[in-house]
Amino acid sequence: MPSDLAAKRGEPSYVWRSGQERRLKMVAAHVPLQDKYILDHGCGIGTYALQFRKRYSPHVYGFDTEAVRVAEAREDFPGFIVSVAEKLPYADNSFDLVFSNEVIEHVDDDRLTAQEMVRVTRSGGRIVIFCPNRWYPVETHGHYWRGQYHFGNTPLINYLPDALRNRLAPHVRAYTATGLRKVFADQPVRVVHHSRVFGGYDNLERKLPAPFGKWIRTVLYSLENTPFRFFGLSHFLILEKI
C-alpha cells in the first residue's frame, strides 16, 4: 500500500527482488565498486546501501529528505542523515560513486541537485542515475484529478503536452534523453553510458500463471537491445566527473 509520502516523494525500494538485483548488477558492470566511497543519493530505507556494503565496500553513506525513512535506515547505517538534495552536507570530492535511483524526478530543483551531485563526486568518479523515461506508456507515480491524488499507474499522461501533463502529474518529472542530459549540461562531466531499461515486473511475474510472467519480462528485457528501448521504464545514465 502507498505511504502518506507517495505523492510527494514516491516509494523507496522496501524489499530486495530481481528488479533491484538487476539494477545493482548493471551498476557493477560499469563502475568500480570494491572499497570505494559510495553515496546512496536519496537512500530511502537503505535497501541498496545495504547491498553495496555487503558486497563491495564498508564506505557507504546516505541521505534522504524524509526523517522517517532515515530513521529506519539508521538501524543498519547509524551515519545516514536527513538532507535535501539541493544542499548536501558533504565536502567537495568526497565520493567515488554517487548512486541515485529514481530520485531526481522528485526534487524541487533538479539542476541544483545535479550541481551538488557533481560537486561531491571525486575527479574520475561516477554518477549513476535511474529516473523515469518520458516515453514509457504509463506514469507510475499516480496523478492528480480535481485536487485529489490517485496512487497507481496511469496510461499515457506523459505523452500529453507539458501544460496538460504537468497539471495531472505536478509532483514528479519524466525525462526525455535530451532533457535529462540538459540537467547536467553545464557541469564538468562526460557521458559514459546512457540507455533505457525496463522494470523488474516482479509483481507481474507473481500474479500471472507460470511461465507467462517470466516470459513477458524476458521479452521486455530483450527489447532493450532494439529501437523499442525508446519506450523503456527508466533512463540508465552514467556520468564521469572530469
CYANA upper distance limits for C-alpha pairs under 8 A (distance plus 0.5 A):
  2 PRO  CA      6 ALA  CA      6.26
  2 PRO  CA     11 GLU  CA      7.73
  2 PRO  CA    151 PHE  CA      7.68
  3 SER  CA     11 GLU  CA      7.95
  5 LEU  CA      9 ARG  CA      6.18
  5 LEU  CA     10 GLY  CA      7.12
  5 LEU  CA     11 GLU  CA      8.00
  6 ALA  CA     10 GLY  CA      4.84
  6 ALA  CA     11 GLU  CA      6.08
  6 ALA  CA    141 HIS  CA      8.30
  6 ALA  CA    151 PHE  CA      8.08
  7 ALA  CA    141 HIS  CA      7.65
  7 ALA  CA    142 GLY  CA      7.88
  7 ALA  CA    149 TYR  CA      7.49
  7 ALA  CA    151 PHE  CA      7.91
  7 ALA  CA    171 HIS  CA      7.06
  8 LYS  CA    106 HIS  CA      7.67
  8 LYS  CA    171 HIS  CA      6.46
  8 LYS  CA    172 VAL  CA      8.36
  9 ARG  CA    106 HIS  CA      6.35
 10 GLY  CA    106 HIS  CA      8.04
 10 GLY  CA    141 HIS  CA      7.12
 12 PRO  CA     43 CYS  CA      8.45
 12 PRO  CA     44 GLY  CA      5.71
 12 PRO  CA     45 ILE  CA      7.53
 13 SER  CA     20 GLN  CA      8.45
 13 SER  CA     44 GLY  CA      7.71
 13 SER  CA     45 ILE  CA      8.06
 13 SER  CA     47 THR  CA      6.68
 13 SER  CA     48 TYR  CA      8.42
 14 TYR  CA     45 ILE  CA      7.61
 14 TYR  CA     47 THR  CA      7.11
 15 VAL  CA     47 THR  CA      7.46
 16 TRP  CA     20 GLN  CA      6.47
 16 TRP  CA     21 GLU  CA      7.53
 16 TRP  CA     47 THR  CA      7.58
 17 ARG  CA     21 GLU  CA      6.68
 17 ARG  CA    202 ASP  CA      7.72
 18 SER  CA     22 ARG  CA      6.47
 18 SER  CA    200 GLY  CA      6.78
 18 SER  CA    202 ASP  CA      7.34
 19 GLY  CA     23 ARG  CA      6.94
 19 GLY  CA    199 GLY  CA      6.96
 19 GLY  CA    200 GLY  CA      4.21
 19 GLY  CA    201 TYR  CA      7.55
 19 GLY  CA    202 ASP  CA      7.34
 20 GLN  CA     24 LEU  CA      6.75
 20 GLN  CA     48 TYR  CA      8.36
 20 GLN  CA    200 GLY  CA      7.79
 21 GLU  CA     25 LYS  CA      6.80
 22 ARG  CA     26 MET  CA      6.75
 22 ARG  CA    200 GLY  CA      8.26
 23 ARG  CA     27 VAL  CA      6.84
 24 LEU  CA     28 ALA  CA      6.73
 24 LEU  CA     48 TYR  CA      8.37
 25 LYS  CA     29 ALA  CA      6.60
 26 MET  CA     30 HIS  CA      7.27
 27 VAL  CA     31 VAL  CA      6.41
 27 VAL  CA    128 VAL  CA      7.91
 28 ALA  CA     32 PRO  CA      7.11
 28 ALA  CA     33 LEU  CA      7.16
 31 VAL  CA     97 LEU  CA      8.49
 31 VAL  CA    126 ARG  CA      7.73
 32 PRO  CA     36 LYS  CA      8.05
 33 LEU  CA     56 TYR  CA      6.28
 33 LEU  CA     57 SER  CA      7.47
 33 LEU  CA     97 LEU  CA      8.38
 34 GLN  CA     56 TYR  CA      5.22
 34 GLN  CA     57 SER  CA      6.11
 35 ASP  CA     56 TYR  CA      6.57
 35 ASP  CA     57 SER  CA      4.72
 35 ASP  CA     58 PRO  CA      7.18
 35 ASP  CA     59 HIS  CA      7.31
 36 LYS  CA     56 TYR  CA      8.27
 36 LYS  CA     57 SER  CA      6.47
 36 LYS  CA     59 HIS  CA      6.99
 36 LYS  CA     95 PHE  CA      8.17
 36 LYS  CA     96 ASP  CA      6.36
 36 LYS  CA     97 LEU  CA      7.89
 37 TYR  CA     57 SER  CA      7.91
 37 TYR  CA     59 HIS  CA      5.44
 37 TYR  CA     60 VAL  CA      6.59
 37 TYR  CA     61 TYR  CA      8.36
 37 TYR  CA     94 SER  CA      7.95
 37 TYR  CA     95 PHE  CA      5.42
 37 TYR  CA     96 ASP  CA      5.70
 37 TYR  CA     97 LEU  CA      7.00
 38 ILE  CA     57 SER  CA      8.49
 38 ILE  CA     59 HIS  CA      6.74
 38 ILE  CA     60 VAL  CA      5.35
 38 ILE  CA     61 TYR  CA      6.66
 38 ILE  CA     95 PHE  CA      6.15
 38 ILE  CA     96 ASP  CA      6.54
 38 ILE  CA     97 LEU  CA      5.32
 38 ILE  CA     98 VAL  CA      6.50
 38 ILE  CA     99 PHE  CA      7.86
 39 LEU  CA     60 VAL  CA      6.51
 39 LEU  CA     61 TYR  CA      5.34
 39 LEU  CA     62 GLY  CA      5.87
 39 LEU  CA     95 PHE  CA      7.02
 39 LEU  CA     97 LEU  CA      6.73
 39 LEU  CA     98 VAL  CA      5.32
 39 LEU  CA     99 PHE  CA      6.60
 40 ASP  CA     46 GLY  CA      8.36
 40 ASP  CA     48 TYR  CA      7.99
 40 ASP  CA     49 ALA  CA      6.59
 40 ASP  CA     60 VAL  CA      7.83
 40 ASP  CA     61 TYR  CA      6.61
 40 ASP  CA     62 GLY  CA      5.07
 40 ASP  CA     63 PHE  CA      7.36
 40 ASP  CA     98 VAL  CA      6.82
 40 ASP  CA     99 PHE  CA      5.65
 40 ASP  CA    100 SER  CA      6.90
 41 HIS  CA     62 GLY  CA      6.56
 41 HIS  CA     63 PHE  CA      6.70
 41 HIS  CA     64 ASP  CA      7.77
 41 HIS  CA     85 ALA  CA      8.20
 41 HIS  CA     98 VAL  CA      6.84
 41 HIS  CA     99 PHE  CA      6.09
 41 HIS  CA    100 SER  CA      5.31
 41 HIS  CA    101 ASN  CA      8.00
 41 HIS  CA    103 VAL  CA      8.10
 42 GLY  CA     62 GLY  CA      7.42
 42 GLY  CA     63 PHE  CA      6.00
 42 GLY  CA     64 ASP  CA      5.00
 42 GLY  CA     65 THR  CA      7.68
 42 GLY  CA     85 ALA  CA      8.09
 42 GLY  CA    100 SER  CA      7.05
 42 GLY  CA    101 ASN  CA      8.06
 42 GLY  CA    103 VAL  CA      6.64
 43 CYS  CA     47 THR  CA      8.02
 43 CYS  CA     48 TYR  CA      7.98
 43 CYS  CA     49 ALA  CA      7.59
 43 CYS  CA     62 GLY  CA      6.00
 43 CYS  CA     63 PHE  CA      6.06
 43 CYS  CA     64 ASP  CA      5.98
 43 CYS  CA     70 VAL  CA      8.25
 43 CYS  CA     73 ALA  CA      8.49
 44 GLY  CA     63 PHE  CA      8.34
 44 GLY  CA     64 ASP  CA      6.48
 44 GLY  CA     66 GLU  CA      8.38
 44 GLY  CA     69 ARG  CA      6.02
 44 GLY  CA     70 VAL  CA      7.17
 44 GLY  CA     73 ALA  CA      7.76
 45 ILE  CA     69 ARG  CA      5.56
 45 ILE  CA     70 VAL  CA      6.56
 45 ILE  CA     71 ALA  CA      8.42
 45 ILE  CA     72 GLU  CA      6.17
 45 ILE  CA     73 ALA  CA      4.87
 46 GLY  CA     50 LEU  CA      6.50
 46 GLY  CA     62 GLY  CA      8.13
 46 GLY  CA     70 VAL  CA      8.43
 46 GLY  CA     73 ALA  CA      5.49
 46 GLY  CA     76 ASP  CA      8.43
 46 GLY  CA     77 PHE  CA      8.36
 47 THR  CA     51 GLN  CA      7.41
 48 TYR  CA     52 PHE  CA      6.80
 49 ALA  CA     53 ARG  CA      6.72
 49 ALA  CA     60 VAL  CA      7.02
 49 ALA  CA     61 TYR  CA      8.07
 49 ALA  CA     62 GLY  CA      7.96
 50 LEU  CA     54 LYS  CA      6.62
 50 LEU  CA     76 ASP  CA      8.03
 51 GLN  CA     55 ARG  CA      6.47
 51 GLN  CA     56 TYR  CA      8.44
 52 PHE  CA     56 TYR  CA      5.90
 52 PHE  CA     57 SER  CA      6.78
 52 PHE  CA     60 VAL  CA      7.63
 53 ARG  CA     57 SER  CA      5.38
 53 ARG  CA     58 PRO  CA      5.65
 53 ARG  CA     59 HIS  CA      7.70
 53 ARG  CA     60 VAL  CA      6.72
 54 LYS  CA     58 PRO  CA      8.24
 61 TYR  CA     77 PHE  CA      8.31
 61 TYR  CA     79 GLY  CA      7.47
 61 TYR  CA     80 PHE  CA      6.66
 62 GLY  CA     79 GLY  CA      8.26
 62 GLY  CA     80 PHE  CA      5.52
 62 GLY  CA     81 ILE  CA      7.14
 63 PHE  CA     70 VAL  CA      7.53
 63 PHE  CA     80 PHE  CA      6.03
 63 PHE  CA     81 ILE  CA      5.30
 63 PHE  CA     82 VAL  CA      5.95
 63 PHE  CA     83 SER  CA      6.43
 64 ASP  CA     69 ARG  CA      7.72
 64 ASP  CA     70 VAL  CA      6.66
 64 ASP  CA     81 ILE  CA      7.28
 64 ASP  CA     82 VAL  CA      5.75
 64 ASP  CA     83 SER  CA      6.27
 64 ASP  CA     84 VAL  CA      7.41
 64 ASP  CA     85 ALA  CA      8.48
 65 THR  CA     82 VAL  CA      5.83
 65 THR  CA     83 SER  CA      5.53
 65 THR  CA     84 VAL  CA      5.68
 65 THR  CA     85 ALA  CA      8.12
 66 GLU  CA     70 VAL  CA      6.98
 66 GLU  CA     82 VAL  CA      7.14
 67 ALA  CA     71 ALA  CA      6.53
 67 ALA  CA     82 VAL  CA      6.36
 68 VAL  CA     72 GLU  CA      7.10
 69 ARG  CA     73 ALA  CA      6.76
 70 VAL  CA     74 ARG  CA      6.51
 70 VAL  CA     80 PHE  CA      6.99
 70 VAL  CA     81 ILE  CA      6.96
 70 VAL  CA     82 VAL  CA      6.97
 71 ALA  CA     75 GLU  CA      7.67
 73 ALA  CA     77 PHE  CA      6.48
 73 ALA  CA     78 PRO  CA      8.28
 73 ALA  CA     80 PHE  CA      7.55
 74 ARG  CA     78 PRO  CA      4.89
 74 ARG  CA     79 GLY  CA      7.36
 74 ARG  CA     80 PHE  CA      6.44
 83 SER  CA     87 LYS  CA      7.89
 83 SER  CA     88 LEU  CA      7.04
 83 SER  CA     89 PRO  CA      7.92
 84 VAL  CA     88 LEU  CA      7.09
 85 ALA  CA    107 VAL  CA      7.47
 85 ALA  CA    113 THR  CA      5.90
 85 ALA  CA    116 GLU  CA      7.81
 86 GLU  CA    107 VAL  CA      8.38
 86 GLU  CA    108 ASP  CA      8.49
 86 GLU  CA    109 ASP  CA      7.33
 86 GLU  CA    110 ASP  CA      8.38
 86 GLU  CA    112 LEU  CA      5.91
 86 GLU  CA    113 THR  CA      5.02
 86 GLU  CA    116 GLU  CA      6.82
 87 LYS  CA    113 THR  CA      8.13
 87 LYS  CA    116 GLU  CA      7.21
 88 LEU  CA    116 GLU  CA      7.08
 90 TYR  CA     94 SER  CA      7.41
 90 TYR  CA    120 VAL  CA      7.03
 91 ALA  CA    120 VAL  CA      6.70
 92 ASP  CA    119 ARG  CA      5.89
 92 ASP  CA    120 VAL  CA      5.01
 92 ASP  CA    121 THR  CA      7.54
 92 ASP  CA    122 ARG  CA      8.08
 93 ASN  CA    119 ARG  CA      6.83
 93 ASN  CA    120 VAL  CA      5.08
 93 ASN  CA    121 THR  CA      5.23
 93 ASN  CA    122 ARG  CA      4.46
 93 ASN  CA    123 SER  CA      7.44
 94 SER  CA    120 VAL  CA      5.70
 94 SER  CA    121 THR  CA      6.31
 94 SER  CA    122 ARG  CA      6.45
 95 PHE  CA    120 VAL  CA      6.68
 95 PHE  CA    121 THR  CA      5.34
 95 PHE  CA    122 ARG  CA      6.09
 95 PHE  CA    125 GLY  CA      7.52
 96 ASP  CA    121 THR  CA      6.58
 96 ASP  CA    122 ARG  CA      6.23
 96 ASP  CA    124 GLY  CA      8.16
 96 ASP  CA    125 GLY  CA      4.93
 96 ASP  CA    126 ARG  CA      6.73
 97 LEU  CA    121 THR  CA      7.26
 97 LEU  CA    125 GLY  CA      6.33
 97 LEU  CA    126 ARG  CA      5.49
 97 LEU  CA    127 ILE  CA      6.21
 97 LEU  CA    128 VAL  CA      7.91
 98 VAL  CA    117 MET  CA      7.36
 98 VAL  CA    121 THR  CA      7.24
 98 VAL  CA    126 ARG  CA      6.99
 98 VAL  CA    127 ILE  CA      5.24
 98 VAL  CA    128 VAL  CA      6.76
 99 PHE  CA    127 ILE  CA      6.53
 99 PHE  CA    128 VAL  CA      5.43
 99 PHE  CA    129 ILE  CA      6.84
100 SER  CA    104 ILE  CA      7.85
100 SER  CA    127 ILE  CA      8.20
100 SER  CA    128 VAL  CA      6.54
100 SER  CA    129 ILE  CA      5.38
100 SER  CA    130 PHE  CA      6.90
101 ASN  CA    128 VAL  CA      8.43
101 ASN  CA    129 ILE  CA      6.37
101 ASN  CA    130 PHE  CA      5.33
101 ASN  CA    131 CYS  CA      7.17
102 GLU  CA    129 ILE  CA      7.88
102 GLU  CA    130 PHE  CA      5.78
102 GLU  CA    131 CYS  CA      5.02
102 GLU  CA    132 PRO  CA      7.48
103 VAL  CA    107 VAL  CA      7.55
103 VAL  CA    130 PHE  CA      8.36
103 VAL  CA    131 CYS  CA      7.35
104 ILE  CA    110 ASP  CA      6.61
104 ILE  CA    113 THR  CA      7.92
104 ILE  CA    131 CYS  CA      7.32
105 GLU  CA    110 ASP  CA      7.85
105 GLU  CA    131 CYS  CA      7.06
105 GLU  CA    132 PRO  CA      7.73
105 GLU  CA    172 VAL  CA      5.97
105 GLU  CA    173 ARG  CA      5.14
105 GLU  CA    174 ALA  CA      7.10
106 HIS  CA    171 HIS  CA      7.45
106 HIS  CA    172 VAL  CA      5.81
106 HIS  CA    173 ARG  CA      7.29
107 VAL  CA    113 THR  CA      7.98
109 ASP  CA    113 THR  CA      6.67
110 ASP  CA    114 ALA  CA      6.57
110 ASP  CA    183 VAL  CA      7.31
111 ARG  CA    115 GLN  CA      6.76
111 ARG  CA    183 VAL  CA      5.77
111 ARG  CA    184 PHE  CA      7.49
112 LEU  CA    116 GLU  CA      6.78
113 THR  CA    117 MET  CA      6.72
114 ALA  CA    118 VAL  CA      6.80
114 ALA  CA    183 VAL  CA      7.21
114 ALA  CA    184 PHE  CA      6.60
115 GLN  CA    119 ARG  CA      6.64
115 GLN  CA    184 PHE  CA      7.95
115 GLN  CA    187 GLN  CA      7.25
116 GLU  CA    120 VAL  CA      6.86
117 MET  CA    121 THR  CA      6.94
117 MET  CA    127 ILE  CA      7.91
118 VAL  CA    127 ILE  CA      8.11
118 VAL  CA    187 GLN  CA      7.68
118 VAL  CA    188 PRO  CA      8.12
118 VAL  CA    189 VAL  CA      8.22
118 VAL  CA    241 LYS  CA      7.26
121 THR  CA    125 GLY  CA      6.31
121 THR  CA    126 ARG  CA      7.47
121 THR  CA    127 ILE  CA      7.99
121 THR  CA    241 LYS  CA      7.42
122 ARG  CA    126 ARG  CA      8.45
122 ARG  CA    241 LYS  CA      7.39
123 SER  CA    240 GLU  CA      8.35
123 SER  CA    241 LYS  CA      5.68
123 SER  CA    242 ILE  CA      6.09
124 GLY  CA    240 GLU  CA      6.40
124 GLY  CA    241 LYS  CA      5.74
124 GLY  CA    242 ILE  CA      6.48
125 GLY  CA    240 GLU  CA      6.21
125 GLY  CA    241 LYS  CA      6.23
126 ARG  CA    238 ILE  CA      7.19
126 ARG  CA    239 LEU  CA      5.97
126 ARG  CA    240 GLU  CA      4.95
126 ARG  CA    241 LYS  CA      6.78
127 ILE  CA    238 ILE  CA      6.15
127 ILE  CA    239 LEU  CA      5.57
127 ILE  CA    240 GLU  CA      6.87
127 ILE  CA    241 LYS  CA      8.39
128 VAL  CA    236 PHE  CA      7.86
128 VAL  CA    237 LEU  CA      6.32
128 VAL  CA    238 ILE  CA      5.12
128 VAL  CA    239 LEU  CA      7.07
129 ILE  CA    235 HIS  CA      7.93
129 ILE  CA    236 PHE  CA      6.36
129 ILE  CA    237 LEU  CA      5.63
129 ILE  CA    238 ILE  CA      6.93
130 PHE  CA    234 SER  CA      6.52
130 PHE  CA    235 HIS  CA      5.89
130 PHE  CA    236 PHE  CA      5.39
130 PHE  CA    237 LEU  CA      7.06
131 CYS  CA    174 ALA  CA      8.02
131 CYS  CA    175 TYR  CA      8.10
131 CYS  CA    234 SER  CA      5.68
131 CYS  CA    235 HIS  CA      5.86
131 CYS  CA    236 PHE  CA      7.70
132 PRO  CA    136 TYR  CA      8.38
132 PRO  CA    173 ARG  CA      7.91
132 PRO  CA    174 ALA  CA      5.47
132 PRO  CA    175 TYR  CA      6.62
132 PRO  CA    233 LEU  CA      6.67
132 PRO  CA    234 SER  CA      4.98
132 PRO  CA    235 HIS  CA      6.68
133 ASN  CA    174 ALA  CA      6.04
133 ASN  CA    175 TYR  CA      5.68
133 ASN  CA    176 THR  CA      6.53
133 ASN  CA    177 ALA  CA      8.18
133 ASN  CA    196 ARG  CA      8.00
133 ASN  CA    231 PHE  CA      7.98
133 ASN  CA    232 GLY  CA      7.14
133 ASN  CA    233 LEU  CA      6.16
133 ASN  CA    234 SER  CA      5.28
133 ASN  CA    235 HIS  CA      6.17
134 ARG  CA    158 ASN  CA      6.21
134 ARG  CA    159 TYR  CA      7.92
134 ARG  CA    174 ALA  CA      5.13
134 ARG  CA    175 TYR  CA      5.33
134 ARG  CA    176 THR  CA      5.76
135 TRP  CA    158 ASN  CA      7.23
135 TRP  CA    159 TYR  CA      7.31
135 TRP  CA    176 THR  CA      7.73
135 TRP  CA    230 PHE  CA      7.33
135 TRP  CA    231 PHE  CA      5.70
135 TRP  CA    232 GLY  CA      7.82
136 TYR  CA    158 ASN  CA      8.21
136 TYR  CA    230 PHE  CA      8.37
136 TYR  CA    231 PHE  CA      5.15
136 TYR  CA    232 GLY  CA      6.01
136 TYR  CA    233 LEU  CA      5.74
136 TYR  CA    234 SER  CA      8.32
137 PRO  CA    155 PRO  CA      6.35
137 PRO  CA    156 LEU  CA      5.75
137 PRO  CA    157 ILE  CA      8.47
137 PRO  CA    158 ASN  CA      7.88
137 PRO  CA    159 TYR  CA      8.13
137 PRO  CA    231 PHE  CA      7.46
138 VAL  CA    153 ASN  CA      6.59
138 VAL  CA    154 THR  CA      5.93
138 VAL  CA    155 PRO  CA      4.70
138 VAL  CA    156 LEU  CA      6.04
138 VAL  CA    157 ILE  CA      7.51
138 VAL  CA    158 ASN  CA      7.90
139 GLU  CA    153 ASN  CA      6.09
139 GLU  CA    154 THR  CA      5.61
139 GLU  CA    155 PRO  CA      6.60
139 GLU  CA    156 LEU  CA      7.47
139 GLU  CA    157 ILE  CA      6.70
139 GLU  CA    158 ASN  CA      7.02
140 THR  CA    152 GLY  CA      6.55
140 THR  CA    153 ASN  CA      4.93
140 THR  CA    154 THR  CA      7.01
141 HIS  CA    151 PHE  CA      7.19
141 HIS  CA    152 GLY  CA      6.72
141 HIS  CA    153 ASN  CA      7.07
141 HIS  CA    172 VAL  CA      7.76
142 GLY  CA    149 TYR  CA      7.68
142 GLY  CA    150 HIS  CA      5.95
142 GLY  CA    151 PHE  CA      4.85
142 GLY  CA    152 GLY  CA      5.12
142 GLY  CA    153 ASN  CA      6.13
142 GLY  CA    154 THR  CA      6.68
142 GLY  CA    169 ALA  CA      7.85
143 HIS  CA    149 TYR  CA      6.30
143 HIS  CA    150 HIS  CA      5.89
143 HIS  CA    151 PHE  CA      7.23
143 HIS  CA    152 GLY  CA      8.38
143 HIS  CA    154 THR  CA      7.64
143 HIS  CA    168 LEU  CA      5.89
143 HIS  CA    169 ALA  CA      5.56
144 TYR  CA    148 GLN  CA      5.81
144 TYR  CA    149 TYR  CA      4.93
144 TYR  CA    150 HIS  CA      6.49
144 TYR  CA    167 ARG  CA      8.13
144 TYR  CA    168 LEU  CA      5.59
144 TYR  CA    169 ALA  CA      6.72
144 TYR  CA    170 PRO  CA      8.45
145 TRP  CA    149 TYR  CA      7.08
145 TRP  CA    150 HIS  CA      7.97
145 TRP  CA    168 LEU  CA      7.06
156 LEU  CA    160 LEU  CA      7.66
157 ILE  CA    165 ARG  CA      6.29
157 ILE  CA    168 LEU  CA      7.89
157 ILE  CA    169 ALA  CA      8.36
158 ASN  CA    165 ARG  CA      6.45
158 ASN  CA    174 ALA  CA      7.71
159 TYR  CA    165 ARG  CA      8.08
160 LEU  CA    164 LEU  CA      6.62
160 LEU  CA    165 ARG  CA      5.79
161 PRO  CA    165 ARG  CA      6.42
162 ASP  CA    166 ASN  CA      6.20
163 ALA  CA    167 ARG  CA      7.04
164 LEU  CA    168 LEU  CA      7.07
165 ARG  CA    169 ALA  CA      6.56
165 ARG  CA    170 PRO  CA      8.30
166 ASN  CA    170 PRO  CA      5.19
169 ALA  CA    173 ARG  CA      8.31
175 TYR  CA    179 GLY  CA      6.14
175 TYR  CA    180 LEU  CA      6.06
176 THR  CA    180 LEU  CA      6.64
177 ALA  CA    181 ARG  CA      6.91
177 ALA  CA    235 HIS  CA      8.03
178 THR  CA    182 LYS  CA      6.68
179 GLY  CA    183 VAL  CA      7.20
180 LEU  CA    184 PHE  CA      7.93
181 ARG  CA    185 ALA  CA      6.62
182 LYS  CA    186 ASP  CA      8.43
184 PHE  CA    189 VAL  CA      8.11
188 PRO  CA    241 LYS  CA      6.39
188 PRO  CA    242 ILE  CA      6.02
189 VAL  CA    239 LEU  CA      6.48
189 VAL  CA    240 GLU  CA      5.76
189 VAL  CA    241 LYS  CA      4.88
189 VAL  CA    242 ILE  CA      5.85
190 ARG  CA    239 LEU  CA      6.01
190 ARG  CA    240 GLU  CA      5.83
190 ARG  CA    241 LYS  CA      7.13
190 ARG  CA    242 ILE  CA      7.46
191 VAL  CA    237 LEU  CA      8.04
191 VAL  CA    238 ILE  CA      6.62
191 VAL  CA    239 LEU  CA      5.16
191 VAL  CA    240 GLU  CA      6.99
192 VAL  CA    237 LEU  CA      8.30
192 VAL  CA    238 ILE  CA      5.88
192 VAL  CA    239 LEU  CA      5.94
192 VAL  CA    240 GLU  CA      6.96
193 HIS  CA    236 PHE  CA      8.12
193 HIS  CA    237 LEU  CA      6.26
193 HIS  CA    238 ILE  CA      5.56
193 HIS  CA    239 LEU  CA      7.70
194 HIS  CA    235 HIS  CA      7.62
194 HIS  CA    236 PHE  CA      6.13
194 HIS  CA    237 LEU  CA      4.97
194 HIS  CA    238 ILE  CA      6.86
195 SER  CA    229 ARG  CA      8.33
195 SER  CA    235 HIS  CA      6.42
195 SER  CA    236 PHE  CA      5.75
195 SER  CA    237 LEU  CA      7.10
196 ARG  CA    224 GLU  CA      7.38
196 ARG  CA    229 ARG  CA      6.26
196 ARG  CA    230 PHE  CA      7.21
196 ARG  CA    231 PHE  CA      8.25
196 ARG  CA    232 GLY  CA      5.76
196 ARG  CA    233 LEU  CA      7.50
196 ARG  CA    234 SER  CA      6.02
196 ARG  CA    235 HIS  CA      4.95
196 ARG  CA    236 PHE  CA      6.11
197 VAL  CA    221 TYR  CA      7.97
197 VAL  CA    224 GLU  CA      6.61
197 VAL  CA    229 ARG  CA      7.26
197 VAL  CA    232 GLY  CA      5.49
197 VAL  CA    233 LEU  CA      6.38
197 VAL  CA    234 SER  CA      5.92
197 VAL  CA    235 HIS  CA      6.87
197 VAL  CA    236 PHE  CA      7.21
198 PHE  CA    220 LEU  CA      7.06
198 PHE  CA    221 TYR  CA      6.84
198 PHE  CA    224 GLU  CA      7.86
198 PHE  CA    229 ARG  CA      8.39
198 PHE  CA    232 GLY  CA      5.25
198 PHE  CA    233 LEU  CA      5.22
198 PHE  CA    234 SER  CA      6.99
199 GLY  CA    232 GLY  CA      8.38
199 GLY  CA    233 LEU  CA      6.44
199 GLY  CA    234 SER  CA      8.03
200 GLY  CA    217 ARG  CA      7.99
201 TYR  CA    205 GLU  CA      6.81
201 TYR  CA    217 ARG  CA      7.18
202 ASP  CA    206 ARG  CA      6.79
203 ASN  CA    207 LYS  CA      6.68
204 LEU  CA    208 LEU  CA      6.65
204 LEU  CA    213 GLY  CA      6.41
205 GLU  CA    209 PRO  CA      8.31
205 GLU  CA    210 ALA  CA      8.18
205 GLU  CA    212 PHE  CA      7.85
205 GLU  CA    213 GLY  CA      4.31
205 GLU  CA    214 LYS  CA      6.12
205 GLU  CA    217 ARG  CA      8.17
206 ARG  CA    213 GLY  CA      7.48
207 LYS  CA    213 GLY  CA      8.01
208 LEU  CA    212 PHE  CA      6.68
208 LEU  CA    213 GLY  CA      5.75
209 PRO  CA    213 GLY  CA      7.23
210 ALA  CA    214 LYS  CA      7.62
211 PRO  CA    215 TRP  CA      6.59
212 PHE  CA    216 ILE  CA      6.65
213 GLY  CA    217 ARG  CA      6.90
214 LYS  CA    218 THR  CA      6.65
215 TRP  CA    219 VAL  CA      6.72
216 ILE  CA    220 LEU  CA      6.76
217 ARG  CA    221 TYR  CA      6.66
218 THR  CA    222 SER  CA      6.72
219 VAL  CA    223 LEU  CA      7.01
220 LEU  CA    224 GLU  CA      7.63
221 TYR  CA    225 ASN  CA      8.46
222 SER  CA    226 THR  CA      8.04
223 LEU  CA    227 PRO  CA      7.93
223 LEU  CA    228 PHE  CA      6.11
223 LEU  CA    229 ARG  CA      6.19
224 GLU  CA    228 PHE  CA      7.23
224 GLU  CA    229 ARG  CA      5.00
224 GLU  CA    232 GLY  CA      7.90
225 ASN  CA    229 ARG  CA      7.30
228 PHE  CA    232 GLY  CA      8.04
